[in-house]
Amino acid sequence: MCLGKEFSRLEVLAFLHNIVTSFRWDLLIPDEKIEYDPMATPANGLPIRLYPHRPICGKL
């Protein structure tokens, strides 16, 4: 087991958790093609637009 690999995995998971819980997003290219070579990869890199969640009135 590589300690650096596990640490980087944890960092990516923490980053994704913060993005998912703090923002909502829209796909800029909704019908983007997926290329399979050998992994599935969006043809244009899957561009998104992020919007911050607005706090509910009276809550922080």
C-alpha positions in Angstrom: 0.0 0.0 0.0 1.4 3.4 -1.0 0.8 6.1 1.7 1.0 8.9 -0.9 -1.7 7.3 -3.0 -4.1 6.9 -0.1 -3.4 10.5 1.0 -4.2 11.8 -2.4 -7.3 9.7 -2.6 -8.5 11.2 0.7 -7.7 14.7 -0.6 -9.8 14.2 -3.7 -12.7 12.8 -1.7 -12.6 15.8 0.6 -12.5 18.2 -2.3 -15.4 16.5 -4.1 -17.5 16.5 -0.8 -17.0 20.3 -0.5 -17.9 20.9 -4.1 -21.0 18.7 -3.9 -22.3 20.2 -0.6 -21.4 23.9 -1.4 -22.4 24.3 -5.0 -24.9 23.2 -7.6 -23.9 23.0 -11.3 -25.1 22.9 -14.8 -23.5 21.1 -17.7 -22.4 23.5 -20.4 -22.6 20.8 -23.1 -25.6 18.6 -22.0 -25.3 16.1 -24.9 -21.5 15.7 -24.8 -20.1 12.6 -26.4 -18.1 10.0 -24.3 -15.0 8.6 -25.8 -13.9 5.1 -24.8 -10.2 4.6 -25.1 -9.6 2.5 -22.7 -11.4 4.6 -20.1 -14.6 6.5 -20.5 -13.7 10.2 -21.0 -15.9 13.2 -22.0 -14.9 14.5 -25.4 -14.6 18.1 -24.4 -13.6 17.7 -20.7 -17.1 18.0 -19.3 -17.2 21.8 -18.7 -19.6 22.9 -16.0 -20.9 26.2 -14.5 -20.9 26.3 -10.7 -23.4 28.3 -8.6 -23.0 28.7 -4.8 -25.9 27.4 -2.7 -27.7 30.3 -1.1 -28.3 30.0 2.7 -31.9 29.5 3.8 -33.3 32.7 5.4 -32.5 32.7 9.1 -29.9 29.9 8.9 -26.2 30.1 8.6 
